[in-house]
Amino acid sequence: MVSASELRPGMVIKIEGEPCYVIAADYHIGQGKMPGSVHAKLRDMLKGTTKELRFRPEERLEETVLEKQEMEFLYSDAESATFMNPQTFDQVSIPLEIIGPGHGFLKSEMTLPVEFYEGRPVGVLMPETVELAVQATAPPVHQQQDSVYKTATLENGMEVMVPQFIAPGEVIRIQVATGKYVERLRKDTHKY
């Protein structure tokens, strides 16, 4: 059990028997005779819906721990992504809305931690950044214009904005949460 004033982003608590991921939690100080409160933004891990709730700071909430298994991404279709446990060869399908916008960065044979709640898959822990090759873009321009970006198509079919000096075939790092360019990788540092 944890008090509402101890809620932090990344925690998982049970609300009405269902696991909810804490996206944000803010403590609001009360004024006069009004007591303080904790405003929490939560994502229901089974339904994928988001809700905002208010708690008294001393209110006790049940914290839960999710089981994590390293699983290999196999393939995805229009509705779900399929992962396999490399030891047992068990396969699970996870709806794309639960994975979120990071599903566009999944590559075959990529190994990721999959979160389970009572034997049911409820999420995938995506890395902060991924490395992808640039498939097509305009020819590089080598000028001192760091603020000017151009469109590039990546190996996964995604389009991102990259600096002018990026050429086709180069490997770049992309932030998964935002889909934005982070940096170009030197040819001797990336792994294939």
DAGI-V467996 format. One record per residue. N is the residue number from 1. PSI is psi in whole degrees, 0 to 359 (999 if undefined). Layout:
n = {N/N}
psi = {PSI/PSI}
This chain:
n = {1/2/3/4/5/6/7/8/9/10/11/12/13/14/15/16/17/18/19/20/21/22/23/24/25/26/27/28/29/30/31/32/33/34/35/36/37/38/39/40/41/42/43/44/45/46/47/48/49/50/51/52/53/54/55/56/57/58/59/60/61/62/63/64/65/66/67/68/69/70/71/72/73/74/75/76/77/78/79/80/81/82/83/84/85/86/87/88/89/90/91/92/93/94/95/96/97/98/99/100/101/102/103/104/105/106/107/108/109/110/111/112/113/114/115/116/117/118/119/120/121/122/123/124/125/126/127/128/129/130/131/132/133/134/135/136/137/138/139/140/141/142/143/144/145/146/147/148/149/150/151/152/153/154/155/156/157/158/159/160/161/162/163/164/165/166/167/168/169/170/171/172/173/174/175/176/177/178/179/180/181/182/183/184/185/186/187/188/189/190/191/192}
psi = {144/145/153/329/346/2/136/150/138/343/158/125/162/128/119/39/0/142/134/131/130/113/315/149/123/135/127/122/137/161/137/234/357/127/162/168/160/122/123/136/121/150/121/119/342/325/337/3/155/140/155/129/158/134/154/143/327/356/135/131/148/117/142/151/130/146/138/135/135/122/153/131/131/300/168/156/198/340/331/167/141/131/153/138/119/341/315/346/15/141/144/146/134/127/142/329/335/322/324/196/345/349/336/345/0/133/148/146/11/131/125/153/128/132/137/143/115/45/0/129/130/357/165/131/103/150/161/321/156/155/124/149/144/122/316/140/170/156/148/145/123/79/171/48/82/338/356/125/160/165/138/142/128/171/337/6/355/148/132/162/129/160/162/331/356/133/159/142/344/154/130/160/132/138/124/316/323/341/22/150/136/306/164/139/139/149/331/0/337/154/143/999}
